[in-house]
Amino acid sequence: MLTIKRLSIEDAYILIEGARNRANEIGVPMCIAITDESGVLIAFERMDGGKVTSTTIAQDKSFTASGARKGTHEYAASAQPGKPAYGIDSEIGGRLSIVAGGLPVFVDGECVGGIGVSSGTPPQDQDCAQAGIDFFMKKIGK
């Protein structure tokens, strides 16, 4: 039997709040997705003005980050032509994202979920995702 740590809905709302706060600071309305440790969607918010196409992108970024236990940006270099993971972004029905903005959420060394943010540039998405994690960690005292 396994004991699995995962984000609760309350945790997901905290992550979204932190990412939303940063998105408001930089003036870019975002789509923000939170998944559990296995990549299943827990919560999602499309800020007013968030791009319609980014609804799916944010969810795929979060799915990738939690499932792979690494940031989506980490796939980018190895997914280029001639590199070992070239074409990985077409796997799993195209759900694996190699664009910055998806980060795993670790608590006490365990991946408990992921956050995916989309609508800005990749660096803006990444910044907001990290802000969500930072806000969450502060709230839970880590």
C-alpha positions as CSV (number, residue, x, y, z in Angstrom):
1,M,0.0,0.0,0.0
2,L,1.2,3.5,-0.8
3,T,0.7,6.7,1.1
4,I,0.6,9.6,-1.3
5,K,1.0,13.3,-0.5
6,R,-1.0,15.5,-2.8
7,L,-2.3,19.0,-3.0
8,S,-5.7,19.7,-1.6
9,I,-8.2,22.1,-3.2
10,E,-7.3,24.7,-0.6
11,D,-3.6,24.3,-1.5
12,A,-4.5,24.7,-5.2
13,Y,-6.3,28.0,-4.5
14,I,-3.3,29.3,-2.6
15,L,-1.0,28.5,-5.6
16,I,-3.5,30.2,-7.9
17,E,-3.7,33.2,-5.7
18,G,0.1,33.6,-5.7
19,A,0.4,33.3,-9.5
20,R,-2.6,35.6,-10.0
21,N,-1.0,38.3,-7.7
22,R,2.2,38.2,-9.8
23,A,0.2,38.3,-13.0
24,N,-1.6,41.4,-11.8
25,E,1.7,43.0,-10.8
26,I,3.1,42.5,-14.3
27,G,-0.2,43.4,-16.0
28,V,-0.6,40.1,-17.9
29,P,-3.9,38.2,-17.4
30,M,-3.0,34.5,-17.1
31,C,-4.5,31.0,-17.3
32,I,-3.4,29.1,-14.2
33,A,-3.8,25.3,-13.8
34,I,-3.0,23.2,-10.7
35,T,-2.7,19.4,-11.0
36,D,-2.1,16.7,-8.4
37,E,1.1,14.6,-8.3
38,S,-0.2,12.4,-11.1
39,G,-1.1,15.3,-13.4
40,V,-4.9,15.3,-12.8
41,L,-6.4,18.8,-12.8
42,I,-7.4,20.0,-9.3
43,A,-8.2,23.7,-10.0
44,F,-8.1,26.2,-12.9
45,E,-8.5,29.9,-13.3
46,R,-8.7,32.0,-16.4
47,M,-8.2,35.6,-15.4
48,D,-10.3,38.1,-17.3
49,G,-8.4,38.6,-20.5
50,G,-6.5,35.3,-20.3
51,K,-6.0,33.9,-23.8
52,V,-8.5,31.2,-24.8
53,T,-5.7,29.1,-26.3
54,S,-3.8,29.3,-23.0
55,T,-6.5,27.3,-21.1
56,T,-5.2,24.1,-22.6
57,I,-1.6,25.1,-22.6
58,A,-1.6,25.9,-18.9
59,Q,-3.2,22.6,-18.1
60,D,-0.6,20.7,-20.2
61,K,2.2,22.6,-18.6
62,S,1.0,21.6,-15.1
63,F,0.4,18.0,-16.3
64,T,3.9,17.8,-17.6
65,A,5.5,19.4,-14.5
66,S,3.8,17.2,-12.0
67,G,4.0,14.0,-14.1
68,A,7.7,14.4,-15.0
69,R,8.6,16.0,-11.7
70,K,10.5,18.8,-13.5
71,G,9.9,22.1,-15.0
72,T,8.7,22.3,-18.6
73,H,11.6,24.6,-19.5
74,E,14.0,21.7,-18.7
75,Y,12.7,19.7,-21.7
76,A,13.3,22.5,-24.2
77,A,17.1,22.0,-24.7
78,S,16.9,18.2,-25.0
79,A,13.8,18.3,-27.2
80,Q,15.5,20.1,-30.1
81,P,16.4,18.3,-33.4
82,G,19.4,16.0,-32.9
83,K,19.0,15.9,-29.1
84,P,18.0,12.8,-27.1
85,A,14.4,13.8,-26.4
86,Y,13.6,15.3,-29.8
87,G,9.9,14.9,-30.5
88,I,8.9,14.3,-26.9
89,D,6.4,17.1,-27.1
90,S,4.4,15.0,-29.5
91,E,4.1,12.1,-27.0
92,I,1.0,11.5,-24.9
93,G,-1.3,13.0,-27.5
94,G,0.8,16.2,-27.6
95,R,0.3,16.9,-23.9
96,L,4.0,17.1,-22.9
97,S,5.0,20.7,-22.9
98,I,8.5,22.0,-23.5
99,V,7.6,25.7,-23.0
100,A,8.5,27.5,-19.8
101,G,5.7,28.0,-17.3
102,G,5.1,24.6,-15.8
103,L,6.7,23.7,-12.5
104,P,6.4,20.8,-10.1
105,V,5.4,21.6,-6.5
106,F,7.6,19.8,-3.9
107,V,6.9,19.7,-0.2
108,D,9.4,17.9,2.1
109,G,11.2,16.5,-1.0
110,E,8.0,14.9,-2.5
111,C,6.3,16.1,-5.6
112,V,2.7,16.9,-4.5
113,G,1.5,18.5,-7.7
114,G,2.2,21.0,-10.4
115,I,1.4,24.5,-11.6
116,G,1.1,25.6,-15.2
117,V,0.7,29.2,-16.3
118,S,0.1,30.5,-19.8
119,S,-0.9,33.7,-21.7
120,G,2.3,35.8,-21.4
121,T,5.8,35.2,-22.8
122,P,7.5,32.0,-21.6
123,P,9.6,34.0,-19.0
124,Q,6.4,35.8,-17.7
125,D,4.6,32.4,-17.4
126,Q,7.6,30.9,-15.6
127,D,7.8,34.0,-13.3
128,C,4.1,33.7,-12.3
129,A,4.3,29.9,-11.8
130,Q,7.3,30.4,-9.5
131,A,5.5,33.2,-7.7
132,G,2.6,30.8,-7.0
133,I,5.0,28.3,-5.5
134,D,6.8,30.9,-3.4
135,F,3.4,32.2,-2.1
136,F,2.3,28.7,-1.3
137,M,5.5,27.8,0.5
138,K,5.3,31.0,2.6
139,K,1.6,30.2,3.5
140,I,2.4,26.7,4.6
141,G,5.6,27.8,6.5
142,K,8.2,26.0,4.3
